[in-house]
Each structure stands twice: as structure tokens, then as C-alpha cells.
């Protein structure tokens, strides 16, 4: 094995082990309901932290495009539309907005 393959294998082990250990022992731990609620909210918080900067920086010329997309997607998800339909409808709305904007 050459040096690059060893580095890749080492990186794989280093990222796999910290994920494996909690998965093996999580059943033995007993969390309070408040802490469980906190743990359940972490994915939503991380998703918001990833999405918000992208919404605000999607197009430097038309800064409001990202906000329009976020509002459309949030409204559709509020109405419990399936995720695939949310993506397709949001893309169609944003393509429509992009095609209308040059006329203003």
C-alpha cells in the first residue's frame, strides 16, 4: 500500500470509531426527557445552520431569490407537502422568478 492509501484508511478509522462507540453504548444510557428533547432538536439546528447562509448568498445580484425559495419551501412544508414535491415546486417557482426578473 502506498502512503495515500494509508492516509485514507487512517482517516476512515478516525471518523468511524467516534461514530461507532456512541452507537454501541447508547442503549445502556438513560437520559432525562429534557435532554432527549435537546438531542432530538440537534439535527434541525444543524440543518438550519447549513441552509441559512446558502439562502442569503445564493445570488449576489438578486439577494431576494434565496428568500423567495425559502419562503416557498417553508410554506409547502408547513402544509405537509411531500419533500420531493417541495423541491420540484420550489425549483419551478425560482425558475419562473428568474425568467420574470429581467423584464423589470
MIPAMAR-971654 format. One record per residue: residue number from 1; residue in one letter; x, z, y of N, C-alpha, C in turn. Coordinates in steps of 0.001 Angstrom, whole numbers, plus 500000, padded with zeros to 6 digits. Each point is the difference from the previous one (the first is absolute). Layout:
ATOM     i   aa       nX       nZ       nY      caX      caZ      caY       cX       cZ       cY
ATOM   NUM    a        X        Z        Y        X        Z        Y        X        Z        Y
...
//
This chain:
ATOM     i   aa       nX       nZ       nY      caX      caZ      caY       cX       cZ       cY
ATOM     1    x   500842   500000   498822   499158   500000   501178   500891   500000   501247
ATOM     2    x   499606   499241   500942   500781   499989   501230   499514   501104   500955
ATOM     3    x   500668   500117   501096   499766   501077   500968   498585   499960   500579
ATOM     4    x   499487   498814   500316   498661   499869   500606   498916   500491   499034
ATOM     5    x   500131   499651   498729   499008   500433   499021   500005   501519   499861
ATOM     6    x   501184   500614   500052   500068   501461   499933   499367   500649   501221
ATOM     7    x   500187   499409   501163   499377   500527   501217   498478   499902   499897
ATOM     8    x   499500   498871   499529   498545   499819   499848   499444   500990   498983
ATOM     9    x   500698   500167   498885   499559   500957   498990   500030   501426   500547
ATOM    10    x   501033   500334   500745   500079   501327   500610   498881   500240   500988
ATOM    11    x   499696   499003   500816   498889   500124   500957   498674   500180   499285
ATOM    12    x   499828   499288   498878   498761   500126   499237   499846   501412   499444
ATOM    13    x   501078   500555   499475   499949   501354   499445   499731   501022   501104
ATOM    14    x   500686   499825   501134   499851   500955   501095   498583   499992   500565
ATOM    15    x   499328   498858   499999   498627   499980   500506   498976   500365   498923
ATOM    16    x   500345   499781   498730   499047   500282   498934   499903   501488   499683
ATOM    17    x   501121   500675   499959   500014   501411   499602   499169   500881   500946
ATOM    18    x   500132   499883   501330   499150   500855   500855   498513   499693   499880
ATOM    19    x   499650   498834   499531   498582   499697   499788   499522   500503   498640
ATOM    20    x   500900   500020   499034   499639   500405   498650   499812   501509   499891
ATOM    21    x   500882   500763   500598   499969   501457   499854   498673   500602   500475
ATOM    22    x   499505   499680   501201   498694   500569   500384   498859   499532   499098
ATOM    23    x   500068   498769   499523   498936   499498   499134   499951   500771   498682
ATOM    24    x   501146   500440   499519   500033   500744   498741   499476   501429   500137
ATOM    25    x   500221   500608   501158   499683   501408   500155   498787   500287   500883
ATOM    26    x   499335   498995   500507   498888   500222   500928   498808   500682   499317
ATOM    27    x   499813   499766   498703   498871   500606   499293   500160   501504   499852
ATOM    28    x   501218   500477   500022   500248   501431   499821   499835   500796   501289
ATOM    29    x   499886   499316   501121   499866   500680   501280   498529   500141   500367
ATOM    30    x   499678   501085   500668   498632   500229   500452   500018   500121   501529
ATOM    31    x   499389   499033   500670   499998   499967   501456   498682   500552   500533
ATOM    32    x   500074   500547   501199   498780   500456   500653   499194   498777   500453
ATOM    33    x   498702   500151   500195   499184   498854   500427   500466   499403   501329
ATOM    34    x   500466   500846   500926   500493   499477   501274   501235   499129   499807
ATOM    35    x   500910   500457   499146   501224   499244   499761   499696   498702   499257
ATOM    36    x   499037   500035   499081   499595   498772   499306   499402   498998   500977
ATOM    37    x   499204   500484   500944   499439   499110   501017   501114   499393   500838
ATOM    38    x   501006   500821   500358   501161   499511   500746   500717   498898   499204
ATOM    39    x   500219   500231   498719   500684   499010   499172   499181   498715   499872
ATOM    40    x   498696   500137   499943   499145   498811   499890   499983   499180   501284
ATOM    41    x   500302   500604   501134   499988   499282   501280   501334   499316   500318
ATOM    42    x   501045   500309   499270   501316   499415   500274   499992   498470   499906
ATOM    43    x   499395   499381   498977   500019   498528   499949   499329   499352   501214
ATOM    44    x   498915   500585   500489   499324   499432   501162   500877   500115   501251
ATOM    45    x   500693   501124   500116   500887   500198   501143   501157   499006   499965
ATOM    46    x   500581   499812   498833   501106   499047   499874   499521   498585   500284
ATOM    47    x   498819   499651   499524   499456   498669   500250   499753   499782   501489
ATOM    48    x   499477   500995   500672   499781   499883   501446   501330   499849   500743
ATOM    49    x   501013   500727   499563   501311   499901   500647   500622   498627   499796
ATOM    50    x   499673   499340   498928   500520   498650   499754   499191   498929   500732
ATOM    51    x   498693   500197   500088   499132   498963   500568   500001   500005   501523
ATOM    52    x   499950   501160   500626   499848   500079   501459   501080   499249   500777
ATOM    53    x   501282   500136   499685   500994   499217   500748   499810   498490   499816
ATOM    54    x   499599   499602   498810   499763   498578   499759   498819   499458   500783
ATOM    55    x   498972   500812   500137   498825   499594   500772   500374   499779   501461
ATOM    56    x   500848   500870   500509   500341   499924   501422   501079   498977   500307
ATOM    57    x   500721   499495   499007   501101   499060   500252   499824   498680   499274
ATOM    58    x   498792   499668   499593   499800   498777   499211   500286   498743   500812
ATOM    59    x   499673   499987   501274   500242   498837   500858   500314   500512   501405
ATOM    60    x   501201   499690   500467   500398   500548   501305   499256   499339   501161
ATOM    61    x   499562   498759   499836   499270   499310   501063   498538   500437   500061
ATOM    62    x   499399   500151   498842   498583   500391   499920   499914   501377   499332
ATOM    63    x   500282   501042   500742   500100   501343   499445   498698   500491   499385
ATOM    64    x   498879   499480   500432   498699   500482   499544   499582   499424   498646
ATOM    65    x   500729   499004   499483   499648   499398   498716   500048   501046   498882
ATOM    66    x   501040   500790   499975   500107   501043   498976   498886   501018   500094
ATOM    67    x   499627   500339   501215   498898   500959   500177   498675   499411   499519
ATOM    68    x   499797   498713   500262   498771   499350   499512   499960   500043   498480
ATOM    69    x   501117   499667   499371   500066   500040   498541   499770   501398   499447
ATOM    70    x   500583   500998   500652   499824   501377   499546   498549   500457   500147
ATOM    71    x   499374   499620   501101   498601   500392   500218   499087   499326   498983
ATOM    72    x   500237   498711   499744   499179   499283   499009   500186   500626   498620
ATOM    73    x   501242   500249   499599   500258   500583   498683   499431   501409   499892
ATOM    74    x   500132   500793   501062   499458   501358   499973   498477   499988   499925
ATOM    75    x   499372   499098   500744   498545   499901   499956   499487   499582   498635
ATOM    76    x   500688   499043   499398   499587   499563   498667   500219   501089   498949
ATOM    77    x   501113   500722   500124   500235   501074   499034   499020   501149   500212
ATOM    78    x   499588   500215   501236   498993   501021   500292   498681   499669   499291
ATOM    79    x   499703   498695   499915   498782   499545   499320   500192   499865   498493
ATOM    80    x   501190   500429   499495   500315   499999   498571   499997   498595   499394
ATOM    81    x   500520   499040   500759   500182   498641   499496   501207   500018   499059
ATOM    82    x   499983   499245   498914   501151   499967   499092   501278   499531   500716
ATOM    83    x   501145   500515   499546   501268   499769   500681   500360   498513   500086
ATOM    84    x   499714   499246   498962   500294   498564   500034   499216   499291   501088
ATOM    85    x   498739   500368   500138   499164   499407   501043   500473   500431   501385
ATOM    86    x   500473   501240   500127   500512   500463   501288   501185   499155   500431
ATOM    87    x   500910   499754   499079   501190   499202   500323   499597   498586   500400
ATOM    88    x   499139   499374   499214   499602   498609   500274   499249   499907   501324
ATOM    89    x   499047   500882   500226   499216   499953   501241   500877   500269   501210
ATOM    90    x   500911   500960   499897   500887   500299   501116   500901   498815   500313
ATOM    91    x   500527   499351   498980   500840   498819   500222   499195   498885   500647
ATOM    92    x   498786   499764   499542   499151   498953   500584   499695   500316   501470
ATOM    93    x   499695   501264   500299   499724   500383   501388   501230   499776   500868
ATOM    94    x   501176   500389   499512   501211   499846   500809   500404   498542   500169
ATOM    95    x   499776   499178   498990   500258   498563   500155   499047   499425   501038
ATOM    96    x   498754   500446   499966   499032   499533   501001   500416   500427   501402
ATOM    97    x   500439   501230   500153   500432   500483   501314   501219   499210   500465
ATOM    98    x   500959   499779   499105   501182   499223   500363   499643   498581   500406
ATOM    99    x   498975   499414   499387   499630   498627   500355   499188   499944   501285
ATOM   100    x   499329   501085   500370   499212   500035   501226   500861   500376   501211
ATOM   101    x   500992   500856   499824   500804   500531   501105   500641   498902   500867
ATOM   102    x   500560   498915   499438   500638   499014   500881   499055   499362   501013
ATOM   103    x   498694   500071   499765   499048   499398   500919   499689   500886   501202
ATOM   104    x   500527   501222   500020   499740   500912   501108   501211   500137   500885
//
